[in-house]
Amino acid sequence: MATTHSIPSVDLADFTSGDAGRKAAFVQQLGKAYEEVGFVAVKNHGIPDELIADLYKYVQQFFKLPADTKHQYEIPELAGQRGYTSFGKEHAKGYDAPDLKEFFQFGQTVEDKDPISSEYPANVQVAEVPEFTPTFFKAYRGFEKSGKYLLQAIALFLGLEETYFDDKIHNGNSILRAIHYPPITQEPKSAIRAEQHEDINLITLLVGASADGLQILDKQDNWVPVTSLPEQIVVNVGDMLQRLTNNRLKSTTHRVVNPPREMWNTSRYSIPFFLHPKSNMKLDSLESCVTAQNPLAYEPITAGEYLDERLREIGLKK
């Protein structure tokens, strides 16, 4: 069953304003939205409209390249963590049917001699679209900055130091993913382009998809369409943050559905930024989130171990 209601909207400028009252109000609005819905729309997020427009332009140019050309950028041993992943390779956890998408992933670029650079494969350079890589790099840094502010607000909401996440996400294993859902050319086996799932990471920042289709599962088990206004990004809680908070902040189940039949001939593009910490961050539930009413739900695990486990579950790692 689908229903419609708007997801909560917050203004990141309140958090960065230097006004203690506005900042405190933002922290409460954001925390409440994540406890109750798990998704929030963020305005004044700091990623320029022109950069977002360029990102979509170059992404579309890449996916329009011939299949043989795109396959040159597919490196199976990287488990989809860098470069191109061809159509039908990934599936949702618990589902065998592949999602109807192809994608390209861009990861961390370490610039400060941090030894963690040895953990990260180099990003894949696309020769046919010269502006692709520099635009991805700029966008990646923009998302990192916005995500850092949002995690600072989440830390304050949880009663932690504002900087709790800062060193854990500095040079973290975040991924900027460009997704292409190609036109539907025959009667689909399912009404779903990407089966219901939860994200693996701490938080996901999604900048306006090129078409409708994203739906979230609300607390009443209704599928709710999510559309963000052009000047907003949509940010949701991932499984790592859910584990850390012992389910106080819930990772929201979401999916992408097929368009109406008259729109089958159209592509859908989407660019999420999956904000990951460094692999050594412990995801042990915070003591303050474990109570008699909310007993400990998870075994201790590091972010790296958890990511590895999940990549195997979704078919990207053997």
QUIHU-V107362 format. One line per field, one symbol per residue. ss: DSSP state (2 for helix, 1 for strand, 0 for the rest). Layout:
ss=???
//
This chain:
ss=011000001112222200022222222222222222001111100000222222222222222000222220000222000011100000000000000001111100000000222220000000000022222222222222222222222222200000000222200000111111100000000001111110000011111000000111100000111000000111111022222200000000011110002220000111111110000001000022200000000000012222222222200000
//
